Amino acid sequence: MANGHPWRALAFGGGTLVAAFVLVRRVARETLARMPQDPLDVDVGLPLRLVTEIHRANARFFFWITLVVVLLWIGSIFDAWHGARKS
C-alpha cells in the first residue's frame, strides 16, 4: 500500500483474511463436534484435551494453512521491499 499498489495490498491482506477465516471455521467446527453432550461431563482438562485431539486430527490442515499464511506474508514483504528499491 505504501508503494502505491493498493490492489496488491488488497490481494495479500485479503488472502490472509481468507486463510484466517478458513482456520477459525475449521477449528470451531472441530471443537463443536468434540464437545461433550452432557453439561455435567465437563472437567478442568477439557480445553487441553480438545486442543490435543483437534491438532492430532487436523495436523496436515494446520501445516498447509500455516504455509499459505507464511508465503503470503513473505510475498508481501518481498513486494514491499522490491517496490521500495525501484522508487
C-alpha positions in Angstrom: 0.0 0.0 0.0 2.8 2.4 0.9 4.5 1.8 -2.5 1.3 2.8 -4.4 0.0 -0.7 -5.2 -3.4 -0.9 -3.4 -4.6 -3.9 -5.4 -1.5 -6.0 -4.4 -2.0 -4.9 -0.8 -5.6 -6.0 -1.0 -4.7 -9.3 -2.5 -2.1 -10.1 0.2 -4.4 -8.8 3.0 -7.5 -10.5 1.6 -5.6 -13.8 1.2 -4.5 -13.6 4.8 -8.1 -12.9 5.9 -9.5 -15.7 3.9 -6.9 -18.1 5.4 -7.8 -16.9 8.9 -11.5 -17.3 8.2 -11.0 -20.9 7.0 -8.8 -21.7 10.0 -11.3 -20.3 12.5 -14.2 -22.0 10.8 -12.4 -25.4 10.8 -11.4 -25.1 14.5 -14.9 -24.0 15.5 -16.5 -27.0 13.7 -14.0 -29.5 15.1 -14.5 -28.1 18.6 -18.3 -28.3 18.5 -18.1 -31.8 17.2 -15.9 -32.9 20.2 -17.8 -31.1 22.9 -19.5 -33.4 25.4 -23.3 -33.6 25.1 -23.8 -33.8 28.9 -23.1 -30.4 30.6 -22.0 -32.3 33.7 -19.3 -34.1 31.8 -17.1 -31.0 31.5 -13.9 -31.1 33.5 -10.9 -28.8 34.0 -8.8 -30.7 31.5 -11.3 -30.4 28.7 -9.7 -27.4 26.8 -6.3 -29.1 26.8 -7.8 -32.4 25.7 -9.8 -30.7 22.9 -6.7 -28.8 21.6 -4.7 -32.1 21.6 -7.4 -34.0 19.8 -8.1 -31.3 17.2 -4.4 -30.8 16.5 -3.8 -34.5 16.0 -6.8 -34.9 13.8 -6.0 -31.9 11.6 -2.2 -31.7 11.7 -2.0 -31.7 7.9 -4.6 -28.9 7.6 -2.7 -26.8 10.1 0.6 -27.3 8.3 -0.9 -26.2 4.9 -2.8 -23.2 6.3 0.3 -22.0 8.1 2.4 -22.4 5.0 -0.2 -20.4 3.0 -0.1 -17.5 5.5 3.7 -17.5 5.7 4.0 -17.5 1.9 1.5 -14.6 1.7 3.5 -12.6 4.3 6.8 -13.4 2.6 5.4 -12.4 -0.7 4.0 -9.2 0.8 7.4 -8.3 2.4 9.3 -9.1 -0.8 6.8 -7.0 -2.8 7.2 -4.0 -0.5 11.0 -4.3 -0.4 11.2 -4.7 -4.2 8.8 -1.7 -4.8 10.8 0.5 -2.4 14.0 -0.3 -4.1 12.6 0.7 -7.5 11.5 4.1 -6.2 
